[in-house]
Amino acid sequence: MASRNMMPMLSLLLRILGFTLLFVAALVATAFATPGGACFSSGTPPACGLGSTYETGAANAILAGHIMFAIGAFLLGLGAAMKIHFSLQSNPSAQKEESRWIIADRWFNGLVFLLSVWILLALLGWSVVAGF
């Protein structure tokens, strides 16, 4: 029974880690895959052209961002599913308002779970189409 009482805390922790990884993934992909000022101010035209170190770094940053984004979406969905399964159990003797709150919270966490599945599917589709 003690482990059942820890599930809401674990669910919250997983959702926090998931959101944090989604943010860090977007930050990494944006920061390191954006061309720097040297690409535009260089006197030689192919400063950031094919075969440059910028392209290699950008491709690695996008790959790292995709991996972190997938892990973040997984943790977000796992946290929402754990909250639905372990924390939001309906009680037959509960008040009408409390039952409505539990139902609304279950719907919200279900939508968060579906959002994380959609993110994973979109990421998979983008990886297949873009070749990353």
C-alpha positions as CSV (number, residue, x, y, z in Angstrom):
1,M,0.0,0.0,0.0
2,A,3.0,2.3,0.6
3,S,4.0,2.1,-3.0
4,R,0.5,3.1,-4.1
5,N,0.8,6.3,-2.1
6,M,4.1,7.2,-3.9
7,M,2.5,6.9,-7.4
8,P,1.2,10.5,-7.5
9,M,4.6,11.8,-6.6
10,L,6.3,9.6,-9.2
11,S,3.7,10.6,-11.8
12,L,4.4,14.3,-11.2
13,L,8.2,13.7,-11.3
14,L,7.9,11.9,-14.6
15,R,5.8,14.7,-16.1
16,I,8.2,17.3,-14.9
17,L,11.1,15.4,-16.4
18,G,9.2,14.9,-19.6
19,F,8.4,18.6,-20.0
20,T,12.0,19.5,-19.1
21,L,13.4,17.2,-21.8
22,L,10.9,18.6,-24.4
23,F,12.2,22.1,-23.6
24,V,15.9,21.1,-23.6
25,A,15.4,19.2,-26.9
26,A,13.9,22.2,-28.6
27,L,16.6,24.4,-27.1
28,V,19.4,22.2,-28.3
29,A,18.0,21.7,-31.8
30,T,17.3,25.5,-32.1
31,A,20.6,26.7,-30.6
32,F,23.0,24.4,-32.4
33,A,21.2,24.0,-35.7
34,T,20.9,27.7,-36.4
35,P,23.7,29.2,-38.5
36,G,26.0,31.5,-36.7
37,G,27.1,34.9,-37.8
38,A,30.2,33.6,-39.4
39,C,28.1,31.9,-42.1
40,F,26.9,35.3,-43.3
41,S,29.9,37.6,-42.7
42,S,32.6,35.3,-44.1
43,G,34.4,36.5,-47.2
44,T,34.4,33.1,-48.7
45,P,31.0,31.9,-50.1
46,P,30.9,28.3,-48.9
47,A,31.5,29.2,-45.2
48,C,28.5,27.2,-44.2
49,G,27.9,25.3,-47.4
50,L,28.1,21.6,-48.2
51,G,30.7,19.7,-46.3
52,S,31.3,22.4,-43.7
53,T,31.6,21.7,-40.0
54,Y,28.5,23.7,-39.4
55,E,26.4,21.2,-41.3
56,T,27.8,18.3,-39.3
57,G,27.1,20.0,-36.0
58,A,23.6,21.0,-37.1
59,A,22.8,17.4,-38.1
60,N,24.1,16.1,-34.8
61,A,22.1,18.7,-32.8
62,I,18.9,17.8,-34.7
63,L,19.5,14.1,-34.0
64,A,20.2,14.8,-30.3
65,G,17.1,17.0,-30.2
66,H,15.0,14.3,-31.7
67,I,16.2,11.7,-29.2
68,M,15.6,14.0,-26.2
69,F,12.2,15.0,-27.6
70,A,11.2,11.3,-27.9
71,I,12.4,10.5,-24.3
72,G,10.6,13.6,-23.0
73,A,7.3,12.7,-24.8
74,F,7.6,9.1,-23.4
75,L,8.1,10.4,-19.9
76,L,5.2,12.8,-20.2
77,G,2.9,10.1,-21.4
78,L,4.1,7.7,-18.8
79,G,3.5,10.2,-16.0
80,A,0.0,10.9,-17.3
81,A,-0.9,7.3,-17.6
82,M,0.4,6.5,-14.2
83,K,-1.7,9.3,-12.7
84,I,-4.8,8.0,-14.4
85,H,-4.2,4.4,-13.3
86,F,-3.0,4.8,-9.8
87,S,-4.1,8.2,-8.5
88,L,-7.5,9.0,-10.0
89,Q,-9.6,6.1,-8.8
90,S,-13.3,6.9,-8.3
91,N,-14.8,6.3,-4.9
92,P,-18.4,5.3,-4.7
93,S,-18.9,7.2,-1.5
94,A,-17.4,10.4,-2.9
95,Q,-19.3,13.7,-3.1
96,K,-20.7,14.7,-6.5
97,E,-18.2,17.6,-6.9
98,E,-15.3,15.3,-6.0
99,S,-16.4,12.8,-8.6
100,R,-16.7,15.5,-11.3
101,W,-13.2,16.7,-10.4
102,I,-11.8,13.1,-10.7
103,I,-13.5,12.7,-14.1
104,A,-12.2,16.0,-15.4
105,D,-8.7,15.2,-14.2
106,R,-8.9,11.8,-15.9
107,W,-9.9,13.4,-19.2
108,F,-7.1,16.0,-18.9
109,N,-4.5,13.3,-18.2
110,G,-5.9,11.2,-21.0
111,L,-5.5,14.1,-23.4
112,V,-1.9,14.6,-22.2
113,F,-1.2,10.9,-22.8
114,L,-2.7,11.2,-26.3
115,L,-0.7,14.3,-27.0
116,S,2.5,12.5,-26.1
117,V,1.6,9.6,-28.4
118,W,0.9,12.2,-31.2
119,I,4.3,13.8,-30.5
120,L,6.0,10.4,-30.8
121,L,4.1,9.6,-34.1
122,A,4.9,13.1,-35.5
123,L,8.5,12.7,-34.6
124,L,8.7,9.3,-36.2
125,G,7.0,10.5,-39.3
126,W,9.3,13.5,-39.5
127,S,12.4,11.2,-39.0
128,V,11.3,8.9,-41.8
129,V,10.5,11.7,-44.2
130,A,13.5,13.8,-43.5
131,G,15.9,10.9,-43.2
132,F,17.1,11.7,-39.7
